[in-house]
Amino acid sequence: MPPGPKILPLVAEHLAHSYSRPMQMTGMNVLSRMRRLIAKVIWLGSIAAMTTSCGDDDRTINSTVVQGSTWLQVQQIFETNCTSCHTQGTSQARQSGLILTDDVAYAQLVGQAPKNPAALADGLLRVGADGPVSLPTSLLWEKINAPNEDHFANDHPEYGTLMPPPPQRPLTYGELELIRKWIFAGAPETGEVADVALLENVDRYTYGAEDFVALSPPVRGTQLHLGPFEVFSQGEREFFYYQALENDEPVYIDRVEIAMRQGSHHFILYGFSERTPDWVTPVEGVFRDLRDDEGTPILANYLAMPFHQFFVGTQWPAFNMDMPEGVALKIPANFAFDMNAHYVNRSTSAATGEVFVNLHYADPGSIEHVAEVIDFNNTDFSLPAGQTTTLEQVFTFDERANVFQLFSHAHELNTQFRVEIAGGARDGEEVYFSNDWEHPPIVEYDPPMVLESGEGFRLIATYDNTRVRDVAFGLLSTDEMMILFGLYYPD
């Protein structure tokens, strides 16, 4: 039987229950995307500065690896990619005030204020030394994180250009991950805080790539394909698309790849809870848009959302997630995914969207641990109008948990989202920080954080309610949320 007219006021109540056992969360709750259209100035920058060559673009990765010191490995990355420009006497060094030769690089970076006035006004350091809080507040990471090119160009055009500047190629994914782990660990000058094997990943993002390359199907697994589909001009398009996995028996997923055409804001795979009513189950192969081409919500297509269970999601055009060795997600037999795509098109003509997803199957005999979801969700709060409010909530595990991923979710009033360990010898240790509700980091922990039964996480979220009404937990982007998602496996 279809829903009656009273169903919509009950959606928030259903949502609180539907979060109880999601399959996996590495993306954002889709409801948070019912927010304002992106209206920031398109990045213009200085074309001359962007195209200035800073060395040989055919550079290769230095094959000499310094063991035992992550900072020296970071310094080698600078030597290969950066010091030809950032050396004493160059115009680039004078403009940025930054020299990266090995005799002064650490002192020039760590704990130092940037010369860029916009980054300085935003409270950034060149590189912070305070652990998780330093990753989103380090200008170095903002400048080298090329896979986040769209975010950088649209949200921080005043920070200048990404580095190394186009047309040079950006750092490899391995180099980026090593630097990310170094900053996340507090940017120490001594000691090894990242596995040098990361540098073996020599693939890299391509600046401004216009040619979309489809994923090749996995050798063992399945591929989902969405599109091509039209994206309205001067607007955005977000929709669901239901598709069966066609698995006669349970399967285990230990790797997920996603590739999207340019212009994607996010892509998420959802499943449905066992409590989903028959009338909610969508029809396969139908595009269920959340808004029409004039931006008006199509409310009927929101009704399934409270029953969604997260599987995987990303805001990056290219995404590749590997589970720890011997760990996988279990997908029940006869499963189906509700695919959620969100594209933004600022041009005056229609654009094309397209998504490929590879689900890699693991040999069941190789699985030592089945991954479980962290879903710590505070649904009982109110943010007074015109005030800044900090909420604190502690959530604990009822079993020994090996946590290998964390990801926050909140809406546009959220200014900071901190996570501390609660209980045990590490009580009060900060392990996660986000100051960007639109682009919260997905943080992976290798080795996993081990928390005993009764220990957990303390969520500390700050909101600036600039509106003229109180705001509480709710479904729409005009409401708020305070959720920590993640992955762990029990012993």
C-alpha positions as a printed NumPy array, in Angstrom:
array([[  0.   ,   0.   ,   0.   ],
       [  1.457,   3.444,  -0.857],
       [  2.234,   5.888,   1.971],
       [ -0.546,   8.1  ,   3.273],
       [ -0.313,  11.89 ,   3.698],
       [  1.023,  11.531,   7.246],
       [  4.162,   9.636,   6.256],
       [  6.46 ,  12.641,   5.729],
       [  6.293,  13.924,   9.344],
       [  7.421,  10.459,  10.447],
       [ 10.537,  10.341,   8.274],
       [ 12.834,  11.769,  10.95 ],
       [ 11.654,   9.138,  13.427],
       [ 12.297,   6.365,  10.888],
       [ 15.738,   7.783,  10.128],
       [ 16.909,   7.511,  13.716],
       [ 16.043,   3.802,  13.687],
       [ 17.377,   3.129,  10.209],
       [ 20.901,   4.142,  11.186],
       [ 21.079,   1.303,  13.696],
       [ 22.791,  -1.276,  11.471],
       [ 24.142,   0.188,   8.217],
       [ 26.47 ,  -1.992,   6.21 ],
       [ 29.241,   0.52 ,   5.651],
       [ 29.773,   4.231,   5.562],
       [ 32.581,   5.908,   3.671],
       [ 30.522,   8.67 ,   2.109],
       [ 28.071,  11.279,   3.311],
       [ 24.395,  10.935,   4.111],
       [ 22.614,  11.993,   0.954],
       [ 20.233,  14.324,   2.737],
       [ 23.035,  16.727,   3.551],
       [ 23.286,  17.544,  -0.134],
       [ 19.993,  19.394,  -0.098],
       [ 21.942,  22.512,   0.517],
       [ 22.604,  25.746,  -1.188],
       [ 23.748,  25.711,  -4.8  ],
       [ 27.434,  26.255,  -5.19 ],
       [ 27.797,  29.939,  -5.937],
       [ 31.414,  30.625,  -5.293],
       [ 33.6  ,  32.33 ,  -7.82 ],
       [ 35.21 ,  29.98 , -10.357],
       [ 38.903,  29.844,  -9.848],
       [ 40.684,  32.172, -12.192],
       [ 44.087,  32.501, -10.515],
       [ 47.121,  33.612, -12.36 ],
       [ 47.412,  31.635, -15.59 ],
       [ 51.   ,  32.686, -16.007],
       [ 51.895,  31.466, -12.531],
       [ 49.998,  28.231, -13.05 ],
       [ 51.857,  27.359, -16.207],
       [ 55.354,  28.353, -15.043],
       [ 57.633,  25.348, -15.223],
       [ 59.393,  24.365, -11.98 ],
       [ 61.689,  21.706, -13.328],
       [ 61.601,  18.681, -15.576],
       [ 58.081,  17.231, -15.822],
       [ 59.609,  13.881, -16.752],
       [ 61.069,  13.585, -13.258],
       [ 61.163,  10.106, -11.728],
       [ 60.722,   8.945,  -8.182],
       [ 63.995,   8.858,  -6.264],
       [ 64.781,   5.183,  -5.888],
       [ 66.939,   5.764,  -2.8  ],
       [ 64.784,   5.219,   0.287],
       [ 65.81 ,   6.588,   3.666],
       [ 64.816,   4.062,   6.305],
       [ 63.699,   5.011,   9.81 ],
       [ 62.812,   8.666,   9.211],
       [ 59.563,   9.724,   7.6  ],
       [ 60.677,  13.354,   7.529],
       [ 63.735,  12.457,   5.444],
       [ 61.442,  10.585,   3.067],
       [ 59.26 ,  13.699,   2.838],
       [ 62.375,  15.756,   2.185],
       [ 63.304,  13.451,  -0.692],
       [ 59.871,  14.079,  -2.214],
       [ 60.557,  17.822,  -2.011],
       [ 63.969,  17.357,  -3.626],
       [ 62.393,  15.515,  -6.548],
       [ 59.406,  17.793,  -7.049],
       [ 59.801,  21.165,  -5.352],
       [ 63.295,  22.477,  -4.64 ],
       [ 64.057,  23.509,  -8.211],
       [ 61.59 ,  26.35 ,  -7.566],
       [ 61.673,  26.714,  -3.784],
       [ 65.355,  27.469,  -3.402],
       [ 67.211,  30.598,  -2.346],
       [ 66.992,  33.432,  -4.889],
       [ 64.21 ,  32.14 ,  -7.136],
       [ 61.132,  34.235,  -7.893],
       [ 58.91 ,  31.46 ,  -6.521],
       [ 60.781,  31.462,  -3.219],
       [ 60.528,  35.245,  -2.956],
       [ 56.795,  35.203,  -3.746],
       [ 55.898,  32.416,  -1.328],
       [ 58.577,  33.056,   1.272],
       [ 59.204,  29.302,   1.316],
       [ 62.532,  27.522,   0.774],
       [ 62.492,  23.724,   0.726],
       [ 66.161,  22.786,   0.468],
       [ 67.181,  20.165,   3.013],
       [ 69.099,  22.582,   5.257],
       [ 66.065,  24.741,   6.115],
       [ 62.908,  22.95 ,   4.928],
       [ 61.734,  21.632,   8.311],
       [ 62.208,  24.974,  10.045],
       [ 60.518,  26.767,   7.15 ],
       [ 57.455,  24.508,   7.242],
       [ 56.509,  23.152,  10.643],
       [ 54.725,  25.576,  12.935],
       [ 55.251,  28.507,  10.569],
       [ 52.608,  30.991,   9.434],
       [ 52.052,  31.203,   5.658],
       [ 52.751,  34.297,   3.638],
       [ 49.458,  33.945,   1.747],
       [ 47.096,  36.461,   3.441],
       [ 43.923,  34.43 ,   2.872],
       [ 45.422,  31.257,   4.355],
       [ 46.805,  33.291,   7.242],
       [ 43.386,  34.835,   7.908],
       [ 41.851,  31.345,   7.871],
       [ 44.202,  30.262,  10.659],
       [ 46.34 ,  27.908,   8.594],
       [ 49.979,  27.095,   9.232],
       [ 52.338,  25.927,   6.543],
       [ 52.393,  22.613,   8.425],
       [ 50.887,  22.119,  11.863],
       [ 52.338,  19.788,  14.48 ],
       [ 49.193,  18.999,  16.47 ],
       [ 48.202,  15.698,  14.891],
       [ 44.734,  15.179,  13.326],
       [ 43.759,  18.843,  13.673],
       [ 46.748,  19.82 ,  11.561],
       [ 45.795,  18.004,   8.376],
       [ 42.934,  20.346,   7.321],
       [ 44.753,  23.38 ,   8.75 ],
       [ 48.079,  22.88 ,   6.947],
       [ 48.476,  24.976,   3.805],
       [ 51.002,  22.473,   2.45 ],
       [ 48.328,  19.762,   2.332],
       [ 45.799,  22.112,   0.71 ],
       [ 48.348,  22.987,  -1.967],
       [ 49.548,  19.483,  -2.859],
       [ 46.264,  17.537,  -2.544],
       [ 45.649,  17.494,  -6.295],
       [ 42.848,  14.871,  -6.254],
       [ 40.771,  17.494,  -4.409],
       [ 41.276,  19.946,  -7.279],
       [ 37.622,  20.95 ,  -7.661],
       [ 37.271,  21.683,  -3.935],
       [ 40.483,  23.713,  -3.897],
       [ 39.574,  25.743,  -6.966],
       [ 36.007,  26.489,  -5.89 ],
       [ 36.429,  26.925,  -2.134],
       [ 39.915,  28.428,  -1.833],
       [ 40.881,  30.18 ,  -5.088],
       [ 42.609,  32.868,  -3.049],
       [ 45.18 ,  30.301,  -1.849],
       [ 46.859,  30.459,  -5.263],
       [ 47.539,  27.366,  -7.363],
       [ 47.997,  23.714,  -6.591],
       [ 51.578,  22.486,  -6.415],
       [ 53.486,  21.468,  -8.411],
       [ 51.683,  23.874, -10.727],
       [ 50.1  ,  22.703, -13.976],
       [ 51.167,  21.657, -16.546],
       [ 53.526,  19.709, -14.288],
       [ 52.167,  16.488, -12.922],
       [ 51.1  ,  16.359,  -9.27 ],
       [ 52.698,  14.16 ,  -6.63 ],
       [ 52.013,  10.446,  -6.851],
       [ 49.298,   8.913,  -4.705],
       [ 52.038,   7.196,  -2.707],
       [ 53.88 ,  10.463,  -2.066],
       [ 50.645,  12.175,  -1.034],
       [ 49.728,   9.385,   1.375],
       [ 53.15 ,   9.415,   3.003],
       [ 52.972,  13.187,   3.551],
       [ 49.384,  12.898,   4.804],
       [ 50.38 ,  10.313,   7.4  ],
       [ 53.379,  12.425,   8.437],
       [ 51.209,  15.493,   9.092],
       [ 48.511,  13.388,  10.781],
       [ 51.177,  12.02 ,  13.163],
       [ 52.243,  15.542,  14.179],
       [ 54.933,  16.21 ,  11.519],
       [ 57.841,  14.843,  13.594],
       [ 61.412,  15.547,  12.543],
       [ 62.578,  12.113,  13.685],
       [ 61.033,   8.671,  13.782],
       [ 59.098,   6.564,  11.292],
       [ 55.353,   7.28 ,  11.219],
       [ 54.498,   5.994,   7.716],
       [ 55.439,   2.843,   5.826],
       [ 57.93 ,   3.623,   3.069],
       [ 56.175,   0.98 ,   0.946],
       [ 53.523,   3.634,   0.277],
       [ 55.905,   5.151,  -2.269],
       [ 55.488,   2.088,  -4.454],
       [ 52.161,   3.546,  -5.63 ],
       [ 53.366,   5.737,  -8.494],
       [ 49.952,   6.423, -10.029],
       [ 48.889,  10.051,  -9.947],
       [ 45.984,  12.368, -10.525],
       [ 45.823,  14.379, -13.766],
       [ 45.148,  18.112, -13.428],
       [ 41.971,  19.221, -15.192],
       [ 41.487,  15.865, -16.862],
       [ 38.735,  16.122, -19.454],
       [ 39.052,  12.662, -20.97 ],
       [ 37.115,  10.209, -18.846],
       [ 38.602,   6.71 , -18.661],
       [ 36.171,   3.952, -17.758],
       [ 37.228,   1.292, -15.284],
       [ 38.041,  -2.126, -16.65 ],
       [ 35.843,  -4.772, -15.002],
       [ 37.473,  -6.603, -12.073],
       [ 38.973, -10.03 , -12.689],
       [ 37.021, -11.406,  -9.736],
       [ 33.953,  -9.386,  -8.841],
       [ 31.31 ,  -7.269, -10.536],
       [ 31.008,  -3.855, -12.141],
       [ 28.132,  -1.396, -11.755],
       [ 27.677,   1.284, -14.411],
       [ 25.516,   4.366, -14.114],
       [ 24.903,   6.559, -17.167],
       [ 25.83 ,   8.36 , -19.262],
       [ 23.149,  10.789, -18.052],
       [ 22.38 ,  14.454, -18.586],
       [ 23.221,  17.1  , -15.982],
       [ 21.182,  20.294, -16.19 ],
       [ 22.949,  23.534, -17.118],
       [ 23.545,  26.153, -14.4  ],
       [ 22.396,  23.775, -11.698],
       [ 22.787,  20.373, -10.116],
       [ 21.272,  16.938, -10.469],
       [ 20.948,  14.301,  -7.75 ],
       [ 19.11 ,  11.018,  -8.079],
       [ 18.828,   7.361,  -7.026],
       [ 19.016,   4.342,  -9.312],
       [ 18.167,   0.855,  -8.017],
       [ 20.08 ,  -2.138,  -9.39 ],
       [ 20.292,  -5.778,  -8.307],
       [ 23.711,  -7.312,  -7.698],
       [ 22.438, -10.702,  -8.954],
       [ 24.405, -12.722,  -6.391],
       [ 22.843, -16.091,  -5.642],
       [ 24.992, -16.489,  -2.533],
       [ 26.767, -14.144,  -0.104],
       [ 29.913, -12.423,  -1.378],
       [ 32.805, -10.709,   0.388],
       [ 34.151,  -7.349,  -0.773],
       [ 37.747,  -6.414,   0.051],
       [ 38.263,  -3.614,  -2.479],
       [ 36.094,  -0.934,  -4.084],
       [ 37.002,   1.265,  -7.061],
       [ 34.924,   4.219,  -8.271],
       [ 35.528,   6.392, -11.341],
       [ 33.338,   9.395, -12.212],
       [ 33.204,  11.93 , -14.992],
       [ 34.217,  15.457, -14.013],
       [ 31.549,  17.51 , -12.258],
       [ 30.537,  14.928,  -9.672],
       [ 29.862,  16.189,  -6.172],
       [ 29.531,  12.702,  -4.719],
       [ 28.521,   9.121,  -5.412],
       [ 27.148,   6.666,  -2.81 ],
       [ 26.044,   3.042,  -2.834],
       [ 23.241,   2.229,  -0.413],
       [ 21.517,  -0.986,   0.564],
       [ 18.209,  -1.336,   2.376],
       [ 17.537,  -2.541,   5.915],
       [ 15.582,  -5.73 ,   6.558],
       [ 12.764,  -3.604,   7.988],
       [ 12.126,  -1.845,   4.68 ],
       [  8.401,  -1.952,   3.75 ],
       [  7.492,  -3.39 ,   0.369],
       [  6.119,  -0.05 ,  -0.828],
       [  9.532,   1.549,  -0.263],
       [ 11.52 ,  -0.887,  -2.435],
       [ 12.239,   0.995,  -5.683],
       [ 11.663,  -0.192,  -9.208],
       [ 14.88 ,  -1.27 , -10.905],
       [ 16.367,   0.812, -13.714],
       [ 14.485,   4.067, -12.982],
       [ 16.123,   7.456, -12.379],
       [ 14.516,   8.891,  -9.223],
       [ 15.539,  12.55 ,  -9.209],
       [ 15.458,  14.444,  -5.907],
       [ 14.789,  17.734,  -7.715],
       [ 13.331,  18.685, -11.049],
       [ 15.237,  20.829, -13.562],
       [ 14.01 ,  23.97 , -11.765],
       [ 15.329,  22.795,  -8.399],
       [ 11.971,  21.914,  -6.832],
       [ 12.164,  18.86 ,  -4.523],
       [ 10.329,  15.723,  -5.682],
       [  9.203,  14.561,  -2.24 ],
       [  8.075,  11.087,  -3.317],
       [ 11.676,  10.205,  -4.116],
       [ 12.797,  11.005,  -0.551],
       [ 10.611,   8.362,   1.104],
       [ 13.091,   5.498,   0.723],
       [ 15.968,   7.401,   2.292],
       [ 15.284,   6.6  ,   5.982],
       [ 15.672,   2.895,   5.204],
       [ 19.04 ,   3.225,   3.447],
       [ 22.144,   1.438,   4.705],
       [ 25.493,   2.823,   3.616],
       [ 27.922,   0.69 ,   1.683],
       [ 30.506,   3.019,   0.157],
       [ 30.772,   6.582,  -1.157],
       [ 33.227,   9.23 ,  -2.255],
       [ 33.533,  12.836,  -3.348],
       [ 36.72 ,  12.197,  -5.342],
       [ 36.488,  11.535,  -9.122],
       [ 38.772,   8.533,  -8.622],
       [ 38.431,   6.358,  -5.522],
       [ 40.191,   3.15 ,  -4.538],
       [ 39.586,   1.615,  -1.111],
       [ 41.344,  -1.535,   0.053],
       [ 40.367,  -3.336,   3.23 ],
       [ 43.133,  -4.461,   5.585],
       [ 44.497,  -7.872,   4.702],
       [ 42.108, -10.62 ,   5.731],
       [ 39.206,  -8.179,   6.297],
       [ 36.14 ,  -7.84 ,   4.073],
       [ 32.52 ,  -6.746,   4.035],
       [ 29.903,  -9.468,   3.719],
       [ 27.118,  -8.858,   1.197],
       [ 23.998, -11.02 ,   1.67 ],
       [ 22.661, -13.159,  -1.162],
       [ 20.215, -11.6  ,  -3.639],
       [ 21.307,  -8.082,  -2.734],
       [ 20.569,  -4.834,  -4.568],
       [ 22.139,  -1.374,  -4.42 ],
       [ 20.444,   2.   ,  -4.53 ],
       [ 22.991,   4.142,  -6.361],
       [ 23.051,   7.85 ,  -5.522],
       [ 24.787,  10.305,  -7.864],
       [ 25.064,  14.064,  -7.394],
       [ 26.502,  16.281, -10.14 ],
       [ 26.983,  20.052, -10.347],
       [ 27.088,  21.864, -13.705],
       [ 28.075,  25.54 , -13.718],
       [ 28.194,  25.856, -17.5  ],
       [ 25.482,  27.257, -19.763],
       [ 24.958,  23.958, -21.585],
       [ 23.989,  20.471, -20.466],
       [ 26.827,  18.229, -19.241],
       [ 27.272,  14.473, -19.097],
       [ 27.646,  12.417, -15.952],
       [ 28.787,   8.82 , -15.665],
       [ 29.944,   6.479, -12.889],
       [ 31.705,   3.114, -12.851],
       [ 31.997,   0.998,  -9.699],
       [ 34.142,  -2.109,  -9.32 ],
       [ 33.388,  -4.429,  -6.419],
       [ 36.274,  -6.853,  -5.946],
       [ 35.354, -10.23 ,  -4.445],
       [ 37.599, -11.858,  -1.878],
       [ 38.106, -15.589,  -1.502],
       [ 35.897, -16.529,   1.476],
       [ 38.668, -18.806,   2.708],
       [ 41.01 , -15.816,   3.068],
       [ 38.679, -13.823,   5.312],
       [ 39.781, -13.681,   8.932],
       [ 37.518, -10.826,  10.026],
       [ 34.188,  -9.495,   8.743],
       [ 34.094,  -5.699,   8.875],
       [ 31.448,  -3.997,  10.996],
       [ 30.164,  -0.43 ,  10.878],
       [ 30.688,   2.322,  13.417],
       [ 27.523,   4.393,  13.553],
       [ 27.57 ,   6.746,  16.531],
       [ 24.63 ,   9.076,  16.011],
       [ 23.448,  11.867,  18.342],
       [ 19.824,  12.584,  17.41 ],
       [ 18.739,  14.426,  20.569],
       [ 19.932,  18.03 ,  20.536],
       [ 18.819,  21.599,  19.88 ],
       [ 20.964,  24.501,  18.698],
       [ 19.641,  27.862,  19.995],
       [ 19.15 ,  30.574,  17.385],
       [ 22.006,  33.049,  17.019],
       [ 24.393,  31.114,  19.261],
       [ 27.506,  28.967,  19.007],
       [ 26.96 ,  25.598,  20.673],
       [ 29.358,  22.744,  21.372],
       [ 27.847,  19.292,  21.804],
       [ 29.643,  16.393,  23.467],
       [ 28.558,  12.766,  23.425],
       [ 30.369,   9.551,  24.357],
       [ 29.718,   6.261,  22.532],
       [ 31.3  ,   2.951,  23.517],
       [ 31.859,  -0.501,  22.017],
       [ 30.432,  -3.655,  23.575],
       [ 33.297,  -5.739,  22.172],
       [ 37.008,  -5.381,  21.461],
       [ 37.185,  -3.243,  18.307],
       [ 39.999,  -2.783,  15.79 ],
       [ 39.076,   0.562,  14.223],
       [ 40.585,   1.171,  10.798],
       [ 38.447,   4.011,   9.437],
       [ 36.544,   7.067,  10.721],
       [ 34.399,   9.637,   8.932],
       [ 32.239,  12.437,  10.373],
       [ 28.951,  13.781,   9.086],
       [ 27.235,  17.075,   9.881],
       [ 25.482,  19.884,   8.002],
       [ 26.352,  23.468,   7.161],
       [ 26.175,  24.956,  10.688],
       [ 28.996,  22.675,  11.861],
       [ 32.342,  24.45 ,  12.244],
       [ 34.398,  21.717,  13.945],
       [ 34.025,  17.992,  14.519],
       [ 36.531,  16.447,  16.921],
       [ 36.83 ,  12.853,  18.074],
       [ 38.739,  11.692,  21.153],
       [ 39.255,   8.241,  22.582],
       [ 36.971,   7.757,  25.592],
       [ 38.152,   5.467,  28.371],
       [ 41.253,   3.373,  28.902],
       [ 44.877,   4.482,  28.937],
       [ 44.437,   6.729,  25.883],
       [ 41.409,   8.627,  27.23 ],
       [ 41.303,  12.147,  25.776],
       [ 43.645,  11.431,  22.836],
       [ 42.38 ,  13.224,  19.732],
       [ 42.185,  10.865,  16.749],
       [ 40.004,  12.747,  14.251],
       [ 39.339,  16.366,  13.271],
       [ 37.295,  18.089,  10.574],
       [ 36.619,  21.782,  10.052],
       [ 34.938,  21.369,   6.659],
       [ 31.431,  19.901,   6.82 ],
       [ 31.262,  19.593,   3.022],
       [ 34.547,  17.712,   2.714],
       [ 35.139,  15.794,   5.972],
       [ 38.186,  13.553,   5.742],
       [ 37.916,   9.787,   5.51 ],
       [ 40.763,   8.746,   7.811],
       [ 42.267,   5.277,   7.68 ],
       [ 44.289,   3.908,  10.602],
       [ 47.128,   1.49 ,   9.898],
       [ 47.633,  -0.249,  12.242],
       [ 44.055,  -0.092,  13.524],
       [ 43.21 ,   1.61 ,  16.808],
       [ 42.44 ,  -1.12 ,  19.328],
       [ 39.682,  -0.248,  21.801],
       [ 38.563,  -2.61 ,  24.528],
       [ 34.939,  -3.34 ,  25.379],
       [ 33.575,  -0.355,  27.287],
       [ 35.94 ,   2.073,  25.567],
       [ 34.902,   4.218,  22.64 ],
       [ 34.887,   7.718,  21.219],
       [ 33.984,  11.131,  22.562],
       [ 32.37 ,  13.251,  19.832],
       [ 32.826,  17.016,  20.263],
       [ 30.995,  19.028,  17.614],
       [ 30.671,  22.819,  17.432],
       [ 27.882,  24.587,  15.534],
       [ 27.37 ,  28.265,  14.708],
       [ 23.611,  28.732,  14.359],
       [ 23.336,  32.02 ,  12.473],
       [ 19.648,  31.48 ,  11.805],
       [ 16.681,  33.11 ,  13.497],
       [ 15.262,  29.771,  14.672],
       [ 16.474,  26.882,  16.788],
       [ 17.852,  23.957,  14.799],
       [ 17.622,  20.294,  15.809],
       [ 18.462,  16.905,  14.325],
       [ 16.617,  16.288,  11.073],
       [ 16.636,  14.996,   7.515],
       [ 17.034,  18.164,   5.48 ],
       [ 20.145,  20.237,   4.942],
       [ 18.446,  23.03 ,   6.886],
       [ 18.473,  20.689,   9.92 ],
       [ 21.619,  19.346,  11.589],
       [ 23.347,  16.059,  12.291],
       [ 26.151,  14.789,  14.523],
       [ 27.301,  11.389,  13.303],
       [ 30.558,   9.456,  13.359],
       [ 30.754,   6.626,  10.852],
       [ 33.588,   4.194,  10.369],
       [ 34.742,   0.613,  10.045],
       [ 36.197,  -1.883,  12.496],
       [ 36.526,  -5.58 ,  12.971],
       [ 36.079,  -7.427,  16.256],
       [ 38.614,  -9.938,  17.579]])
